[in-house]
């Protein structure tokens, strides 16, 4: 035999030399769940190892994470029912604990990259990402609410705003509102291809953000989140987001949409982010806890597959564990 591919795989040094895809903590974003109060640290039952934390514990955890090499975080609020209304007005009130905590994080850790969530559902009594009226999600009437929320988040110091609502035209509306107020350096990480997926369950458990059960409230988010059967549609969404001023494009979920990640990477000059969502992580955790998979090998492989598909940035609940293993030299070659 003249050709023996195994020659290029015969030692750790050679495998490292010829490795096509690499992943470091620099490319990871750790999702954080914030709740109001003090001394709160509650594990999410459906996503073991992930916690809802009050600001005091969260600030300490951000510091621990940065010591491991993580630099980027996306912050989600768990809002009590008393703060919720149909117009999600608490989302941009100055005393909002989410905004206050973001400002505290940036004050204490100015070198971190902090990403927000722009959508009505954490603050909406209806549990939807848009304004609900007469059983319909109103697109254009939602945009001014999102702009108010975005401006409040920019004032709090977020580096990127993450519109996760999937309303048409929201990227342009946010960009124009931010620029008009002088926030020209605040970026937009657009949830470009966010699918109406079954893999969001643990996330909704953590934040109680599912649509309210009511005959006059749409029971799901399928009129604005994308159909899981569609791929070409993601190109249209990406093109619009680019034209409207997005700085990064995101695909959500990730592992079950590797083809979409690869498609956008091939077609767009913008950085591509992939959200390795709660249900995808929970499946791997459950298999590992049952002894069906080795977590220390399967978890890094899952994340590497997202990089190989074309993701420049990966949002994952495994970011802390990956960074710890990376720092300790436990990622085998």
N, C-alpha and C positions, 0 to 999 in steps of 0.2 A: 504493500500500500504506500502510495506517494503522499497521500493526505491523511493525517491523523489528528483530528480536532482535539483529541484528549491531551496532546502535548501542551495546549494552552490552558489546561485545567489541572495540571499535575501537582501544584503546590500552592499554599496560601499566598506566597509572594507573587507568583505568576497570576493567580486569580485576581489579586488586588491590582496588579499592574494593568490588566486588560479589562477591568470592570467597566461596563458601559454606563451604568446608572448608579449614582450615589445619592445618599440622603443624610443630611445633617440636621441638628436641631434648629439651625438658622432658617430652614424651610418649613418649619412647623408652627402652627397656631394652636394654642390651647384654649378651648372654650371654658368659660367660668360662669357658674350660676350664682347670682347674688340675691339675697333676701334681706328684708328689713329687720332691724333689731340688733342685739348684741349677743356675743358668745354662742352663735348658732353655727353648727357644723353637722349637717344631716346627710347621711348617705342616700343616694337615689336607689331605691330598692331594685328597680329594673335595669340599673346601670352601675353595678358594683364598682367601687373605687372612685366614683365621681360624687361630689358633694355639693349641696346647697350651703353657702356660707354667708354669714353677715360680714359687714365691711371690715371689722377688726380682724377676723380670721382670714378673710380674703387678701388683705394687704400683706399679711405674713406669708401666705401661700404664694403670692406673686414673687415675693423676695426669694423664697426657697426655689421656685421654678427658675428664676433668673440665675441663681447660683449654679444650676445644672446646665445652663447654656441656652435656655429658652428666652426669646426676646419679644415674642408676639402673642397677644391674647385677644380673644373676642368675648365681650361681656354681655350676658343675658340677665334680665331682671325677672324675679318671681314676685309678682305684685299681688298684694292682698285685695280681696274683693271690694273692700271699702274704698279703694282708690280707683275703681274701674267705672267707666260710664260709656255711653254709646259713641262718644266722639274721642275717646282715649285722651282726654285733656290732661291727665296726670303725666302723660309722656313728655310734656314740655314745661311743666311747672318748675319754677326755680328751686323749690324745696325737695324735689324728686330725689329719693335716696340713690337712685341709679346715677344721676348726674353728679351728685355730691361725691359718690364713691369713685367715679371716673376721674374727677378732678384730684381727689386724694391720691389715686394711683399714679397719675402723671406728675404730681408734685413730689411724691416719695421716690418714684422710679422714672425720672424724665427720659431715660434712654430706651424705655420699652416702646413697642408699637402697640397701640390700643385701638381696637376695632369695635364699632358699635353695632347695634341691631336697630334698624329703622323699619318699624311696622306697627300697626295698631294692636295686634292681637294680645301682647302682654298687658295692655292697659284697657282693652275693650271689654265691656260687659257682655258683648255678643261672641267674643272669642275668635273674631275674624281679622284678617290683615287689612281689610278695607271697611269703609262705612256701609252699614247695612240699613236698607230702607225698603219696606214693603217686600221683604223676602229676596231682595237683590243686593249684590255687592256693587256699589257705585264707584266707578273708576275715577272720574274727573273730580268729584267732590272729595275724594280721599286725598288727592295730591296736596292741597293746602295744609292739611293736617300733618302729612309727612314732612312738608317743608318746615313747619313750626318745630317739629321734633328734631329734624336735622340741624337746624340752627342752634337749638338748645344744646345738642350734643357737641357741635363744633365749639361752642363757647366753653363747654366743660373740658375740652382739650383732646378729644378723640383724634387720632391720626387719620383713620379711615372711617367712613360711614358705610354701613352695610344694609342697603335697602333690600329687605327679604320679602317684600309684600307682593311682588310680581304684578303691580298695576302698570298699565301701559303709560309711557311717557314720564315715569317717575324719575328716571336718571336725569333727564334734561331739566325737569322742574327743580330737583335738588341742586343741580350744578348752577343754575341761574340764581337761585335763592342764596346759595353760599357765596358766589362771586359778588353779588350785589351787596352783601354784608361784609365783604373784605376777606372772606375765608378761601382765598384762591389756592392756598396750599393744603387745604383739607381734601383728602382723596375720597374716591367713591369705589368701594368694592361691591360691584353689582352681583346680586344673585341672578345671573343671566338665564341659566337653565335650571330652574328649581321645579322639580317634578312633584306631582300629587302622589307621593310615595307612601307605602305602608310601613316604612322603616323609621318613622319619626316618633314612635310610641314612647320610648323612655324620655325623650326630650319633653314631650307634652306632659308626661308624669311629673317631671322636675319643675315645670313652670305653670302647670294647670292652664294651658293655653289652647285647649281643644275648643272647637265651636260649641256654643251653648245649645243644649237640647231644647228646641222650641219649634213649634210648627211654622213660625214666621222667620226662622233663621235657617239659611242653607246648612245642610247637615255635613257638608264637606267643603273642600277648597278647590274643587275641580274646575270652577269657572275662571280661576286665575292662575293656579299652578299648572304646569305642563302635563300633558298626557304621557304616561310612561312608554307608550307605544311609538312615540315620535322622536326622530333624530334630526331630520332636515329642519324642523321648526326651530331647533336650537341655533342654527345658522342665522335665521332671521332675527331672533332675539339678540344674538351677539352683534350683528351688524347694526341694529338699532342702538344698542348700548354704547357701542364705539362712537357712533355719530352723535349721541347725546352727551358724551363726555365722561364715560366710565374710565377708570384707571386700571382696574382689574376685572376679569370676568370669572364667575364661579359656576361650577356644576355641582348640583346637590340632588340626590346622594352621589356617592363616589364609586364604591366598588362595583355596584350593579350598573354603572353608567360609564365604564371605561371607554367604550366606543365614542361616547359624546365628548369626553375629555380629550381623546385623541383627535377627534374631528375639529374641535375648536382650536387645539394647539396647532394643527396643520393650516387652519384658515385664518387665524387672527394673529396680528403682531403684538397684541396685549398679553401681559402675564395671565396665566390660567390658574385659578384656585380650584381645589376639589374639597368638598365637605364630606369627610368620612363620618356619616351620621350615627346617631345614638343606636339605632337598631342594628346597623352593621357591626358596630363594636360589641353590642350586647350578645350577638350570636357567637362571636369568637370567644368572648368571656365565658359564656355558658358551656361551650364545647370544651374549653380548657378546664373549667371547674369540674366537669364530668370525666376528665381524663382522656378525652377523645383527641385533643390537640395539645401540643406543647406550646404554651403561651409565648415563651421566650424566643421560639423560632417562628411561629405562625404570625405573631403581631408585626415584627419587622418586615416579614415577607409581604403582608397585606399592604403596608405603607409603601414599600418599594414598588409594588405593582402600580400604584397611583403615579409615582414619579416616572416609571417606565412608560406609562400611557401618555404622559405629557404634562402632568401637573407641575407647575413651578412652586406652588404653595399648597400645603395640605393642612386643613383644619381637622383635628382628631382628638378624641378624648384619651388617646394613648400617648399624646405628646410628652407628658411628664415621664412615663415609664421609658419611652424611647430615649429621651434625653439622659435619664439616669443610666441606662444601659450603655449609651454611647460614651458618656463620661467615664464609666467604670471599665470600658474596653470589653464589654460582654457581647458585642455584636460580632458573631463569628464570621470568619471568611473561609 
